[in-house]
Each structure stands twice: as structure tokens, then as C-alpha cells.
Amino acid sequence: MGSRVTLFQGVTFGVKSWRPDQIRSFPTIGDNCFFFAHATVVGGITIGNDCIIGANTVVAKDVPDGALAVGVPAEIHHGKGKESMLSWAA
């Protein structure tokens, strides 16, 4: 997990399954990311820098830098995470 990561209540990082080839395959998290309430991130995936993972979202695939992920399964919106963070600072 990178620096300046914010986790709200009930966020889960875990493995995709209990099969021997998956049991040590945890997510890698970049810098300056936000994980809203009850987001779930599973498997040996990468969440890039400056990403937002929405509430109740289930992520099981890579999320590129600056993206927003929402829904079940996660729908990736390129550039929207970084864009939202910039609007928060305004």
C-alpha cells in the first residue's frame, strides 16, 4: 500500500479464492487513493496512483492511474478519479 491512502469503514483487501495458486495473491495499492465504505478489492491486481474506489464497489481487475472505479463488478472510468480529487481541492 502506498502513501496518503484513505480507507473508510468496512474496506476489504483480500484474495480471489482459497486455491493454492491464489492464496498469496493480494492487491497492490498506489499512492493517494481513496477507498469509500465497504469497497472490496480482491486478487493480485494493481490499483494505480490517484484512484478512487466507490462505496460498495467490487474490484477484481487492474485500475489504472487516475481512474474511478464504481459498481459490482467495478466499471472503470479513466481519468475521473484524478479529476474528482482536483475538484475537491477547489
C-alpha positions as CSV (number, residue, x, y, z in Angstrom):
1,M,0.0,0.0,0.0
2,G,1.3,3.4,-1.0
3,S,1.3,6.7,0.9
4,R,-1.6,9.0,1.5
5,V,-4.2,6.3,1.1
6,T,-7.6,6.9,2.8
7,L,-9.8,3.9,3.9
8,F,-13.3,4.4,5.0
9,Q,-15.2,1.9,7.2
10,G,-15.5,-1.8,6.1
11,V,-13.0,-1.8,3.2
12,T,-11.7,-5.3,2.4
13,F,-8.4,-6.3,0.6
14,G,-8.2,-10.0,0.0
15,V,-7.5,-13.0,-2.2
16,K,-9.8,-14.0,-5.0
17,S,-10.1,-17.6,-3.9
18,W,-8.5,-20.1,-1.5
19,R,-6.9,-22.2,-4.2
20,P,-3.2,-22.7,-3.5
21,D,-2.2,-20.6,-6.6
22,Q,-4.3,-17.7,-5.4
23,I,-3.8,-17.7,-1.6
24,R,-0.9,-15.2,-1.6
25,S,-2.2,-13.1,-4.5
26,F,-3.1,-9.8,-2.8
27,P,-3.8,-6.4,-4.3
28,T,-1.1,-3.7,-4.7
29,I,-2.2,-0.2,-3.9
30,G,-0.6,3.0,-5.3
31,D,-0.3,6.5,-3.7
32,N,-3.0,9.0,-2.9
33,C,-6.0,6.7,-3.3
34,F,-9.4,6.8,-1.7
35,F,-11.5,3.7,-0.8
36,F,-15.0,4.5,0.2
37,A,-17.2,2.5,2.6
38,H,-17.4,-1.3,2.1
39,A,-15.3,-1.3,-1.1
40,T,-13.8,-4.7,-1.8
41,V,-10.6,-5.3,-3.7
42,V,-9.5,-8.9,-4.4
43,G,-6.8,-10.8,-6.2
44,G,-3.2,-10.0,-7.4
45,I,-4.3,-6.7,-9.1
46,T,-2.9,-3.2,-9.1
47,I,-4.7,-0.1,-8.1
48,G,-2.8,2.8,-9.6
49,N,-1.9,6.2,-8.1
50,D,-4.6,8.9,-7.6
51,C,-7.6,6.4,-7.8
52,I,-11.0,6.5,-6.2
53,I,-12.8,3.3,-5.4
54,G,-16.5,4.0,-4.8
55,A,-18.6,2.7,-1.9
56,N,-19.7,-0.9,-2.2
57,T,-17.6,-1.4,-5.3
58,V,-16.1,-4.8,-6.0
59,V,-12.7,-4.6,-7.9
60,A,-11.1,-7.7,-9.3
61,K,-9.1,-6.2,-12.2
62,D,-6.4,-3.6,-12.5
63,V,-7.3,0.1,-12.1
64,P,-5.0,2.5,-14.0
65,D,-3.6,5.7,-12.5
66,G,-6.2,8.5,-12.0
67,A,-9.2,6.3,-12.5
68,L,-12.6,6.0,-10.7
69,A,-14.0,2.5,-10.1
70,V,-17.7,2.1,-9.2
71,G,-20.2,-0.8,-9.2
72,V,-20.4,-4.5,-9.0
73,P,-18.3,-5.6,-10.8
74,A,-16.3,-2.4,-11.0
75,E,-16.7,-0.2,-14.0
76,I,-13.5,1.8,-14.7
77,H,-13.7,5.4,-15.6
78,H,-10.3,6.6,-16.9
79,G,-9.1,9.9,-15.6
80,K,-12.2,10.5,-13.4
81,G,-10.6,9.7,-10.1
82,K,-7.8,12.4,-10.5
83,E,-10.4,14.8,-11.9
84,S,-12.6,14.4,-8.9
85,M,-9.7,14.9,-6.5
86,L,-8.8,18.1,-8.2
87,S,-12.4,19.3,-7.8
88,W,-12.2,18.6,-4.0
89,A,-9.3,21.0,-3.7
90,A,-11.0,23.9,-5.5
